[in-house]
Structure formats: structure tokens, C-alpha cells
Amino acid sequence: MYELEHIIRYLRNFDINEETVKKCYAMIPDPYSKVESQDKLYIECKTQYDINTIGSFIENITSGIEKGYIVDAIKKTAYQFNYVREIPRIAFYVVVLSKLVK
């Protein structure tokens, strides 16, 4: 799942309006390349390594936001997705970005 309309539909259960989803999705460079293979469709966010990897990606596209805020947003987002068995990568990025970009 990487297309905007699928992301919007998936995130309807989250407290993010469609405009914010579109804005955050637009920040992700080439979403297809992030999920081009089956093993990249979903994201893990259980270890510090996972958090650091996601944090580095988010930090690269959000210049000027402190790493601590990014890590905090990732942890809060992971908690929101706690009940989801397979977390769609692009949807996860959009939710993290929505917490950082106003």
C-alpha cells in the first residue's frame, strides 16, 4: 500500500484529516520505492534499531526538527499501531509526519 487514496482510506480510523494526510504524504520522496518489494510493504517498530532507522529517514525529510521530537513521534505512532499485526510502511510514515508537521 503506497498510493495516496489507499493511505487516506486506511488512515480514516486515525485522528488525521485528509488534508494533513495529503500534506505528509507529499513529503515522502517516491513512496513506491519505499515499498517496491514484498518485504518492504510493512514496517517493524519494536526495537531501538527500528526506531533509529525510521528516525533517520524522517529526519532526512524534515529538516530542522530535533531528533528527540522525531523519536517521540515514532514511539507514539508505534503505540497507536499497537493492535495492528502488519503496519503499512507509508501509512506509518504519514502518521509520524502528522505529529511533527503542523
N, C-alpha and C positions, 0 to 999 in steps of 0.2 A: 504494500500500500504506500504509494508516494504521490499520487495525483491529488491536487488540491480539493476537488469535490469529494473524494473519499475521506480525506483528512477532516474536512468540515463535517461530514456526516458522522464520522467516528467520534469526534470531539463534542457532539451535541450534548452528551451526558456530563460534560465538564462545564464549569462556570466560566466559559470563554466565549465572547461574542464572535460572530462570523468575521467582522471587520478586523479584529485582533488576530484571528487565525490567518487571514489573508496576509496581513502585515508581517507576521512572524514567519509564515511560510515563504514569503518573498525574500527573506533574509538568508535562507538556506541556499547556498550555491549548488546548482544542479542536483536537485533531490533524487533524480533517478540514479545517479552514480553512487549514491549512498546505500541503495538497496538493489543494485544490479544483479546480485546473486542471492539464492535462497537463504544462505547463512547470514546475510546482512539485513533481511527484512525485519528482524526483531532485535531488540536491544536487551542487554543484561545490565542491571544496576544494583548488584548485590555486594560487590567488593570495593575497596578503596581504589583499586586499579581501574575498575569500570567507571567510577565517579571521576577519576583523574582524566581518563581518556575522553569521556563526554565533555568534561570541563575544558580540556584543551581545544576541542572542536568549537564549543560555544564561545570561548574566549577569542578565537580567531575571527569570528563573525560579529562580535560585539565589542568593538574597540572602546577602551575606556572604562569598562566595568570591572571592578575588582574581583579577583579570583574567589575570595571568600563569599561574595554575594552569589557568584555562579554556583559554587559548591552547595550553598544553602538552597538555592532554587532547584538544583538537581535532586537533593535529598527530599525536599518537599514534594517534588513531582514523583519520585520513586514511591513515596508513601501513598500518593493519590492513585498510583497504578498498582498498589499492593495486591489487589484482588484479581488482577489480570495475569493470566498464565503466560501469554506471549505478548510483549509490549511492542507495538509497531514503532520502529525507529523514528520515522519522520514525525509522527504524532507526538512522540515523547519530546523531540527537539522543539516542536511548536509550543508545547505546554511550558517547557523550561523557559524559552524565549519570552513567552507571555508574562512570566513572573519578573523578568528583567527589563523589558522594554515597555515603557508606558506611552 
